[in-house]
Amino acid sequence: MLNNIGLPGLLLIAVVVLVLFGRGKISSLMGEVGKGITSFKRGVSEGKAEIEAAAADDAVDVTPEKDKTKS
């Protein structure tokens, strides 16, 4: 259904949205969307860092120790 909108259709939709909501309202809405995206990215990176820190804490050193009695 939405596969064949094309450029003229997108321009028409943009003009209708601009007329209905006005430039100021759209500008503030896009600012809020940008803040939301930034917050989401920050949360994802903090979650990833937290998971990596937990994995590093759970890691066990499995290297064998040198036998000091043979020297």
Phi and psi in degrees as a GROMACS rama.xvg file:
@    title "Ramachandran Plot"
@    xaxis  label "Phi"
@    yaxis  label "Psi"
@TYPE xy
-94.4071  9.26227  LEU-2
-73.4716  -23.6453  ASN-3
-119.17  39.2063  ASN-4
-69.5477  -52.5187  ILE-5
78.3759  175.514  GLY-6
-65.9119  -44.2174  LEU-7
-60.7095  -38.5441  PRO-8
-65.7062  -41.5229  GLY-9
-64.8419  -39.9615  LEU-10
-64.6054  -40.5716  LEU-11
-63.3254  -43.3391  LEU-12
-62.4133  -43.2918  ILE-13
-61.4412  -41.6807  ALA-14
-66.1473  -42.0488  VAL-15
-64.0661  -43.8353  VAL-16
-63.1471  -41.1161  VAL-17
-63.527  -41.5051  LEU-18
-67.882  -41.0797  VAL-19
-70.0941  -43.2377  LEU-20
-102.407  -24.4424  PHE-21
85.9745  157.821  GLY-22
-66.2569  -40.5304  ARG-23
-65.5602  -43.0884  GLY-24
-65.9352  -41.6391  LYS-25
-66.5286  -38.3301  ILE-26
-62.9805  -45.4769  SER-27
-68.0325  -35.1666  SER-28
-65.1174  -43.1547  LEU-29
-66.5414  -33.9493  MET-30
-62.7071  -41.7412  GLY-31
-67.5525  -37.5061  GLU-32
-62.8846  -42.8513  VAL-33
-61.46  -42.0807  GLY-34
-64.364  -38.6524  LYS-35
-64.8117  -42.0039  GLY-36
-64.9461  -42.2675  ILE-37
-62.0238  -43.7134  THR-38
-64.2786  -40.1481  SER-39
-62.9394  -45.9222  PHE-40
-62.6972  -40.0182  LYS-41
-63.7512  -42.6483  ARG-42
-63.795  -40.4455  GLY-43
-64.6866  -43.8991  VAL-44
-68.1802  -36.5017  SER-45
-67.7657  -39.072  GLU-46
-64.542  -41.269  GLY-47
-64.0977  -42.1071  LYS-48
-64.9961  -38.0001  ALA-49
-65.7404  -41.9523  GLU-50
-65.3828  -42.3368  ILE-51
-64.942  -37.7393  GLU-52
-66.5381  -40.3161  ALA-53
-66.4419  -38.4005  ALA-54
-67.114  -37.3248  ALA-55
-68.1145  -35.826  ALA-56
-68.3769  -33.0783  ASP-57
-83.9276  -10.9709  ASP-58
-66.388  141.678  ALA-59
-116.481  136.512  VAL-60
-77.4753  116.432  ASP-61
-109.819  11.9499  VAL-62
-71.7961  136.652  THR-63
-71.5358  145.943  PRO-64
-82.5511  149.548  GLU-65
-74.2457  142.235  LYS-66
-80.5238  112.082  ASP-67
-79.8534  -12.356  LYS-68
-80.106  -19.9367  THR-69
-78.4946  -17.1056  LYS-70
